[in-house]
């Protein structure tokens, strides 16, 4: 029995942080409209300020 491999699933880049993220079952119906990798990036979209990368 073959299992779906994560490397076979479609990928996108997050519109805020630029990280790649993979297709998920919960996005099955709305994959074309998914733009953000996480709720945090969804909140950050409105601020327009880049995230801090460390303490320096």
PDB file with SEQRES, HELIX, SHEET and CRYST1 records, atoms N, CA, C and O in Angstrom:
SEQRES   1 A   56  UNK UNK UNK UNK UNK UNK UNK UNK UNK UNK UNK UNK UNK          
SEQRES   2 A   56  UNK UNK UNK UNK UNK UNK UNK UNK UNK UNK UNK UNK UNK          
SEQRES   3 A   56  UNK UNK UNK UNK UNK UNK UNK UNK UNK UNK UNK UNK UNK          
SEQRES   4 A   56  UNK UNK UNK UNK UNK UNK UNK UNK UNK UNK UNK UNK UNK          
SEQRES   5 A   56  UNK UNK UNK UNK                                              
HELIX    1 AA1 UNK A    6  UNK A    8  5                                   3    
HELIX    2 AA2 UNK A   25  UNK A   27  5                                   3    
HELIX    3 AA3 UNK A   31  UNK A   33  5                                   3    
HELIX    4 AA4 UNK A   39  UNK A   47  1                                   9    
SHEET    1 AA1 2 UNK A  11  UNK A  13  0                                        
SHEET    2 AA1 2 UNK A  20  UNK A  22 -1                                        
CRYST1    1.000    1.000    1.000  90.00  90.00  90.00 P 1           1          
ATOM      1  N   UNK A   1       0.846  -1.180   0.000  1.00  0.00           N  
ATOM      2  CA  UNK A   1       0.000   0.000   0.000  1.00  0.00           C  
ATOM      3  C   UNK A   1       0.894   1.247   0.000  1.00  0.00           C  
ATOM      4  O   UNK A   1       1.711   1.427   0.902  1.00  0.00           O  
ATOM      5  N   UNK A   2       0.738   2.080  -0.987  1.00  0.00           N  
ATOM      6  CA  UNK A   2       1.576   3.273  -1.110  1.00  0.00           C  
ATOM      7  C   UNK A   2       1.023   4.417  -0.267  1.00  0.00           C  
ATOM      8  O   UNK A   2      -0.183   4.663  -0.238  1.00  0.00           O  
ATOM      9  N   UNK A   3       1.915   5.098   0.405  1.00  0.00           N  
ATOM     10  CA  UNK A   3       1.526   6.274   1.196  1.00  0.00           C  
ATOM     11  C   UNK A   3       1.957   7.517   0.439  1.00  0.00           C  
ATOM     12  O   UNK A   3       2.955   7.507  -0.281  1.00  0.00           O  
ATOM     13  N   UNK A   4       1.198   8.582   0.609  1.00  0.00           N  
ATOM     14  CA  UNK A   4       1.598   9.845   0.002  1.00  0.00           C  
ATOM     15  C   UNK A   4       2.835  10.364   0.705  1.00  0.00           C  
ATOM     16  O   UNK A   4       2.913  10.388   1.934  1.00  0.00           O  
ATOM     17  N   UNK A   5       3.788  10.772  -0.089  1.00  0.00           N  
ATOM     18  CA  UNK A   5       5.019  11.310   0.452  1.00  0.00           C  
ATOM     19  C   UNK A   5       4.901  12.822   0.536  1.00  0.00           C  
ATOM     20  O   UNK A   5       4.347  13.442  -0.371  1.00  0.00           O  
ATOM     21  N   UNK A   6       5.407  13.432   1.599  1.00  0.00           N  
ATOM     22  CA  UNK A   6       5.302  14.881   1.759  1.00  0.00           C  
ATOM     23  C   UNK A   6       6.006  15.630   0.640  1.00  0.00           C  
ATOM     24  O   UNK A   6       5.618  16.748   0.302  1.00  0.00           O  
ATOM     25  N   UNK A   7       7.027  15.031   0.067  1.00  0.00           N  
ATOM     26  CA  UNK A   7       7.758  15.702  -1.003  1.00  0.00           C  
ATOM     27  C   UNK A   7       6.939  15.780  -2.283  1.00  0.00           C  
ATOM     28  O   UNK A   7       7.261  16.566  -3.174  1.00  0.00           O  
ATOM     29  N   UNK A   8       5.888  14.980  -2.386  1.00  0.00           N  
ATOM     30  CA  UNK A   8       5.036  14.989  -3.574  1.00  0.00           C  
ATOM     31  C   UNK A   8       3.938  16.040  -3.506  1.00  0.00           C  
ATOM     32  O   UNK A   8       3.327  16.352  -4.528  1.00  0.00           O  
ATOM     33  N   UNK A   9       3.674  16.591  -2.332  1.00  0.00           N  
ATOM     34  CA  UNK A   9       2.573  17.540  -2.183  1.00  0.00           C  
ATOM     35  C   UNK A   9       2.967  18.921  -2.706  1.00  0.00           C  
ATOM     36  O   UNK A   9       4.143  19.283  -2.677  1.00  0.00           O  
ATOM     37  N   UNK A  10       1.987  19.695  -3.185  1.00  0.00           N  
ATOM     38  CA  UNK A  10       2.276  21.040  -3.689  1.00  0.00           C  
ATOM     39  C   UNK A  10       2.837  21.940  -2.592  1.00  0.00           C  
ATOM     40  O   UNK A  10       2.548  21.751  -1.411  1.00  0.00           O  
ATOM     41  N   UNK A  11       3.631  22.907  -2.994  1.00  0.00           N  
ATOM     42  CA  UNK A  11       4.246  23.842  -2.051  1.00  0.00           C  
ATOM     43  C   UNK A  11       3.986  25.267  -2.497  1.00  0.00           C  
ATOM     44  O   UNK A  11       3.772  25.536  -3.679  1.00  0.00           O  
ATOM     45  N   UNK A  12       4.007  26.174  -1.533  1.00  0.00           N  
ATOM     46  CA  UNK A  12       3.896  27.609  -1.788  1.00  0.00           C  
ATOM     47  C   UNK A  12       4.871  28.326  -0.876  1.00  0.00           C  
ATOM     48  O   UNK A  12       5.387  27.746   0.079  1.00  0.00           O  
ATOM     49  N   UNK A  13       5.120  29.599  -1.180  1.00  0.00           N  
ATOM     50  CA  UNK A  13       5.926  30.441  -0.304  1.00  0.00           C  
ATOM     51  C   UNK A  13       4.999  31.398   0.426  1.00  0.00           C  
ATOM     52  O   UNK A  13       4.086  31.967  -0.172  1.00  0.00           O  
ATOM     53  N   UNK A  14       5.235  31.573   1.710  1.00  0.00           N  
ATOM     54  CA  UNK A  14       4.436  32.482   2.529  1.00  0.00           C  
ATOM     55  C   UNK A  14       4.626  33.912   2.033  1.00  0.00           C  
ATOM     56  O   UNK A  14       5.751  34.328   1.756  1.00  0.00           O  
ATOM     57  N   UNK A  15       3.535  34.664   1.921  1.00  0.00           N  
ATOM     58  CA  UNK A  15       3.574  36.039   1.424  1.00  0.00           C  
ATOM     59  C   UNK A  15       4.242  36.994   2.409  1.00  0.00           C  
ATOM     60  O   UNK A  15       4.658  38.083   2.013  1.00  0.00           O  
ATOM     61  N   UNK A  16       4.356  36.615   3.679  1.00  0.00           N  
ATOM     62  CA  UNK A  16       4.935  37.495   4.691  1.00  0.00           C  
ATOM     63  C   UNK A  16       6.393  37.134   4.977  1.00  0.00           C  
ATOM     64  O   UNK A  16       7.276  37.984   4.863  1.00  0.00           O  
ATOM     65  N   UNK A  17       6.646  35.889   5.344  1.00  0.00           N  
ATOM     66  CA  UNK A  17       7.994  35.505   5.769  1.00  0.00           C  
ATOM     67  C   UNK A  17       8.809  34.816   4.677  1.00  0.00           C  
ATOM     68  O   UNK A  17      10.027  34.692   4.801  1.00  0.00           O  
ATOM     69  N   UNK A  18       8.155  34.372   3.622  1.00  0.00           N  
ATOM     70  CA  UNK A  18       8.870  33.742   2.520  1.00  0.00           C  
ATOM     71  C   UNK A  18       9.222  32.280   2.737  1.00  0.00           C  
ATOM     72  O   UNK A  18       9.894  31.678   1.900  1.00  0.00           O  
ATOM     73  N   UNK A  19       8.784  31.704   3.840  1.00  0.00           N  
ATOM     74  CA  UNK A  19       9.066  30.292   4.109  1.00  0.00           C  
ATOM     75  C   UNK A  19       8.198  29.406   3.228  1.00  0.00           C  
ATOM     76  O   UNK A  19       7.050  29.748   2.944  1.00  0.00           O  
ATOM     77  N   UNK A  20       8.740  28.265   2.789  1.00  0.00           N  
ATOM     78  CA  UNK A  20       7.915  27.326   2.024  1.00  0.00           C  
ATOM     79  C   UNK A  20       6.987  26.554   2.960  1.00  0.00           C  
ATOM     80  O   UNK A  20       7.365  26.211   4.080  1.00  0.00           O  
ATOM     81  N   UNK A  21       5.780  26.286   2.494  1.00  0.00           N  
ATOM     82  CA  UNK A  21       4.867  25.441   3.255  1.00  0.00           C  
ATOM     83  C   UNK A  21       4.125  24.527   2.297  1.00  0.00           C  
ATOM     84  O   UNK A  21       3.951  24.850   1.122  1.00  0.00           O  
ATOM     85  N   UNK A  22       3.689  23.383   2.809  1.00  0.00           N  
ATOM     86  CA  UNK A  22       3.089  22.335   1.993  1.00  0.00           C  
ATOM     87  C   UNK A  22       1.580  22.298   2.112  1.00  0.00           C  
ATOM     88  O   UNK A  22       0.996  22.807   3.069  1.00  0.00           O  
ATOM     89  N   UNK A  23       0.966  21.685   1.119  1.00  0.00           N  
ATOM     90  CA  UNK A  23      -0.473  21.484   1.075  1.00  0.00           C  
ATOM     91  C   UNK A  23      -0.910  20.665   2.281  1.00  0.00           C  
ATOM     92  O   UNK A  23      -0.223  19.732   2.696  1.00  0.00           O  
ATOM     93  N   UNK A  24      -2.055  21.023   2.833  1.00  0.00           N  
ATOM     94  CA  UNK A  24      -2.652  20.264   3.939  1.00  0.00           C  
ATOM     95  C   UNK A  24      -4.078  19.903   3.578  1.00  0.00           C  
ATOM     96  O   UNK A  24      -4.736  20.604   2.809  1.00  0.00           O  
ATOM     97  N   UNK A  25      -4.543  18.818   4.134  1.00  0.00           N  
ATOM     98  CA  UNK A  25      -5.902  18.341   3.871  1.00  0.00           C  
ATOM     99  C   UNK A  25      -6.938  19.414   4.187  1.00  0.00           C  
ATOM    100  O   UNK A  25      -7.924  19.548   3.462  1.00  0.00           O  
ATOM    101  N   UNK A  26      -6.731  20.181   5.260  1.00  0.00           N  
ATOM    102  CA  UNK A  26      -7.711  21.201   5.644  1.00  0.00           C  
ATOM    103  C   UNK A  26      -7.791  22.332   4.624  1.00  0.00           C  
ATOM    104  O   UNK A  26      -8.770  23.078   4.613  1.00  0.00           O  
ATOM    105  N   UNK A  27      -6.775  22.474   3.763  1.00  0.00           N  
ATOM    106  CA  UNK A  27      -6.783  23.507   2.722  1.00  0.00           C  
ATOM    107  C   UNK A  27      -7.258  22.956   1.380  1.00  0.00           C  
ATOM    108  O   UNK A  27      -7.128  23.629   0.357  1.00  0.00           O  
ATOM    109  N   UNK A  28      -7.799  21.755   1.371  1.00  0.00           N  
ATOM    110  CA  UNK A  28      -8.166  21.066   0.133  1.00  0.00           C  
ATOM    111  C   UNK A  28      -9.051  21.916  -0.775  1.00  0.00           C  
ATOM    112  O   UNK A  28      -8.815  21.978  -1.981  1.00  0.00           O  
ATOM    113  N   UNK A  29     -10.053  22.563  -0.218  1.00  0.00           N  
ATOM    114  CA  UNK A  29     -11.000  23.351  -1.022  1.00  0.00           C  
ATOM    115  C   UNK A  29     -10.514  24.761  -1.309  1.00  0.00           C  
ATOM    116  O   UNK A  29     -11.000  25.399  -2.244  1.00  0.00           O  
ATOM    117  N   UNK A  30      -9.570  25.260  -0.529  1.00  0.00           N  
ATOM    118  CA  UNK A  30      -9.172  26.662  -0.669  1.00  0.00           C  
ATOM    119  C   UNK A  30      -7.676  26.848  -0.933  1.00  0.00           C  
ATOM    120  O   UNK A  30      -7.139  27.923  -0.667  1.00  0.00           O  
ATOM    121  N   UNK A  31      -7.004  25.834  -1.444  1.00  0.00           N  
ATOM    122  CA  UNK A  31      -5.559  25.906  -1.650  1.00  0.00           C  
ATOM    123  C   UNK A  31      -5.160  27.104  -2.516  1.00  0.00           C  
ATOM    124  O   UNK A  31      -4.118  27.713  -2.271  1.00  0.00           O  
ATOM    125  N   UNK A  32      -5.958  27.449  -3.510  1.00  0.00           N  
ATOM    126  CA  UNK A  32      -5.629  28.573  -4.389  1.00  0.00           C  
ATOM    127  C   UNK A  32      -5.617  29.908  -3.651  1.00  0.00           C  
ATOM    128  O   UNK A  32      -4.915  30.832  -4.061  1.00  0.00           O  
ATOM    129  N   UNK A  33      -6.378  30.020  -2.576  1.00  0.00           N  
ATOM    130  CA  UNK A  33      -6.446  31.287  -1.848  1.00  0.00           C  
ATOM    131  C   UNK A  33      -5.548  31.325  -0.604  1.00  0.00           C  
ATOM    132  O   UNK A  33      -5.472  32.359   0.059  1.00  0.00           O  
ATOM    133  N   UNK A  34      -4.875  30.231  -0.277  1.00  0.00           N  
ATOM    134  CA  UNK A  34      -3.982  30.197   0.883  1.00  0.00           C  
ATOM    135  C   UNK A  34      -2.712  30.980   0.555  1.00  0.00           C  
ATOM    136  O   UNK A  34      -2.058  30.718  -0.455  1.00  0.00           O  
ATOM    137  N   UNK A  35      -2.363  31.949   1.420  1.00  0.00           N  
ATOM    138  CA  UNK A  35      -1.195  32.808   1.187  1.00  0.00           C  
ATOM    139  C   UNK A  35      -0.187  32.783   2.325  1.00  0.00           C  
ATOM    140  O   UNK A  35       0.973  33.146   2.134  1.00  0.00           O  
ATOM    141  N   UNK A  36      -0.622  32.358   3.508  1.00  0.00           N  
ATOM    142  CA  UNK A  36       0.218  32.480   4.693  1.00  0.00           C  
ATOM    143  C   UNK A  36       0.487  31.112   5.303  1.00  0.00           C  
ATOM    144  O   UNK A  36      -0.366  30.226   5.259  1.00  0.00           O  
ATOM    145  N   UNK A  37       1.678  30.944   5.874  1.00  0.00           N  
ATOM    146  CA  UNK A  37       2.064  29.659   6.441  1.00  0.00           C  
ATOM    147  C   UNK A  37       1.508  29.444   7.844  1.00  0.00           C  
ATOM    148  O   UNK A  37       1.449  28.310   8.320  1.00  0.00           O  
ATOM    149  N   UNK A  38       1.099  30.526   8.511  1.00  0.00           N  
ATOM    150  CA  UNK A  38       0.647  30.404   9.899  1.00  0.00           C  
ATOM    151  C   UNK A  38      -0.288  31.548  10.269  1.00  0.00           C  
ATOM    152  O   UNK A  38      -0.414  32.528   9.534  1.00  0.00           O  
ATOM    153  N   UNK A  39      -0.940  31.408  11.416  1.00  0.00           N  
ATOM    154  CA  UNK A  39      -1.794  32.486  11.922  1.00  0.00           C  
ATOM    155  C   UNK A  39      -0.955  33.720  12.243  1.00  0.00           C  
ATOM    156  O   UNK A  39      -1.419  34.846  12.063  1.00  0.00           O  
ATOM    157  N   UNK A  40       0.251  33.524  12.706  1.00  0.00           N  
ATOM    158  CA  UNK A  40       1.123  34.656  13.015  1.00  0.00           C  
ATOM    159  C   UNK A  40       1.397  35.487  11.759  1.00  0.00           C  
ATOM    160  O   UNK A  40       1.338  36.715  11.806  1.00  0.00           O  
ATOM    161  N   UNK A  41       1.691  34.838  10.657  1.00  0.00           N  
ATOM    162  CA  UNK A  41       1.939  35.569   9.413  1.00  0.00           C  
ATOM    163  C   UNK A  41       0.662  36.239   8.915  1.00  0.00           C  
ATOM    164  O   UNK A  41       0.721  37.322   8.334  1.00  0.00           O  
ATOM    165  N   UNK A  42      -0.474  35.618   9.133  1.00  0.00           N  
ATOM    166  CA  UNK A  42      -1.744  36.234   8.745  1.00  0.00           C  
ATOM    167  C   UNK A  42      -1.955  37.540   9.514  1.00  0.00           C  
ATOM    168  O   UNK A  42      -2.429  38.524   8.947  1.00  0.00           O  
ATOM    169  N   UNK A  43      -1.602  37.551  10.810  1.00  0.00           N  
ATOM    170  CA  UNK A  43      -1.719  38.772  11.614  1.00  0.00           C  
ATOM    171  C   UNK A  43      -0.693  39.815  11.194  1.00  0.00           C  
ATOM    172  O   UNK A  43      -0.995  41.009  11.187  1.00  0.00           O  
ATOM    173  N   UNK A  44       0.509  39.386  10.843  1.00  0.00           N  
ATOM    174  CA  UNK A  44       1.594  40.290  10.474  1.00  0.00           C  
ATOM    175  C   UNK A  44       1.323  41.015   9.160  1.00  0.00           C  
ATOM    176  O   UNK A  44       1.883  42.087   8.931  1.00  0.00           O  
ATOM    177  N   UNK A  45       0.482  40.460   8.294  1.00  0.00           N  
ATOM    178  CA  UNK A  45       0.242  41.047   6.970  1.00  0.00           C  
ATOM    179  C   UNK A  45      -0.251  42.481   7.064  1.00  0.00           C  
ATOM    180  O   UNK A  45       0.109  43.310   6.229  1.00  0.00           O  
ATOM    181  N   UNK A  46      -1.068  42.789   8.065  1.00  0.00           N  
ATOM    182  CA  UNK A  46      -1.651  44.119   8.199  1.00  0.00           C  
ATOM    183  C   UNK A  46      -0.629  45.143   8.676  1.00  0.00           C  
ATOM    184  O   UNK A  46      -0.711  46.313   8.302  1.00  0.00           O  
ATOM    185  N   UNK A  47       0.320  44.729   9.485  1.00  0.00           N  
ATOM    186  CA  UNK A  47       1.284  45.679  10.038  1.00  0.00           C  
ATOM    187  C   UNK A  47       2.281  46.163   8.995  1.00  0.00           C  
ATOM    188  O   UNK A  47       2.710  47.316   9.031  1.00  0.00           O  
ATOM    189  N   UNK A  48       2.647  45.293   8.075  1.00  0.00           N  
ATOM    190  CA  UNK A  48       3.570  45.673   7.023  1.00  0.00           C  
ATOM    191  C   UNK A  48       5.009  45.839   7.477  1.00  0.00           C  
ATOM    192  O   UNK A  48       5.870  46.204   6.676  1.00  0.00           O  
ATOM    193  N   UNK A  49       5.284  45.577   8.748  1.00  0.00           N  
ATOM    194  CA  UNK A  49       6.650  45.694   9.245  1.00  0.00           C  
ATOM    195  C   UNK A  49       7.310  44.323   9.230  1.00  0.00           C  
ATOM    196  O   UNK A  49       6.674  43.327   9.576  1.00  0.00           O  
ATOM    197  N   UNK A  50       8.570  44.261   8.835  1.00  0.00           N  
ATOM    198  CA  UNK A  50       9.247  42.963   8.821  1.00  0.00           C  
ATOM    199  C   UNK A  50       9.453  42.444  10.235  1.00  0.00           C  
ATOM    200  O   UNK A  50       9.590  43.222  11.179  1.00  0.00           O  
ATOM    201  N   UNK A  51       9.473  41.133  10.373  1.00  0.00           N  
ATOM    202  CA  UNK A  51       9.677  40.509  11.672  1.00  0.00           C  
ATOM    203  C   UNK A  51      11.116  40.689  12.122  1.00  0.00           C  
ATOM    204  O   UNK A  51      12.038  40.729  11.307  1.00  0.00           O  
ATOM    205  N   UNK A  52      11.294  40.796  13.419  1.00  0.00           N  
ATOM    206  CA  UNK A  52      12.640  40.870  13.981  1.00  0.00           C  
ATOM    207  C   UNK A  52      13.276  39.488  13.889  1.00  0.00           C  
ATOM    208  O   UNK A  52      12.613  38.478  14.127  1.00  0.00           O  
ATOM    209  N   UNK A  53      14.547  39.445  13.548  1.00  0.00           N  
ATOM    210  CA  UNK A  53      15.233  38.159  13.422  1.00  0.00           C  
ATOM    211  C   UNK A  53      16.344  38.067  14.450  1.00  0.00           C  
ATOM    212  O   UNK A  53      17.523  38.185  14.115  1.00  0.00           O  
ATOM    213  N   UNK A  54      15.971  37.861  15.679  1.00  0.00           N  
ATOM    214  CA  UNK A  54      16.959  37.712  16.732  1.00  0.00           C  
ATOM    215  C   UNK A  54      17.063  38.947  17.609  1.00  0.00           C  
ATOM    216  O   UNK A  54      16.292  39.896  17.469  1.00  0.00           O  
ATOM    217  N   UNK A  55      18.012  38.918  18.499  1.00  0.00           N  
ATOM    218  CA  UNK A  55      18.163  40.020  19.451  1.00  0.00           C  
ATOM    219  C   UNK A  55      19.489  40.743  19.232  1.00  0.00           C  
ATOM    220  O   UNK A  55      20.341  40.767  20.120  1.00  0.00           O  
ATOM    221  N   UNK A  56      19.658  41.321  18.075  1.00  0.00           N  
ATOM    222  CA  UNK A  56      20.942  41.943  17.883  1.00  0.00           C  
ATOM    223  C   UNK A  56      20.960  43.012  16.950  1.00  0.00           C  
ATOM    224  O   UNK A  56      22.011  43.609  16.716  1.00  0.00           O  
TER     225      UNK A  56                                                      
END                                                                             
